[in-house]
């Protein structure tokens, strides 16, 4: 699957609820996640991948829970849903309360996997 085919596949599969893409290399030895818009912006016409799936916030939350384990928790608040995230900071463990957004989920995923995507 290359440039235009990737974009056409995304266009066919994407709905208003989809915020993320899960993609893999054609050798199927590498799997990663990205925000759909960022993925589109970073795609080149001659890049070749094996395939893609589109994911909703709920789908990506499941992935984040899997990699973050007990360090991530969804908190329902009157001002909106938030993610409580316990992680290593410069001075030891820290706890952050973050807005439940696509960007937050990607940041947590990237930090928890240390930039080394994991298989789902």
Buried (B, 14 or more C-beta within 10 A) or exposed (E): BEBEEBBEBBEEEBEEEBBBBBBBEEEEEBBBBBBBEBBBEEBEEEEEBBEBBBBBBEBBBEBBBEBBEEBBEEEEEEEEEBBEBBBEEEEEEEEBEBEBBBEBBBBBBBBBBEEEBBEE
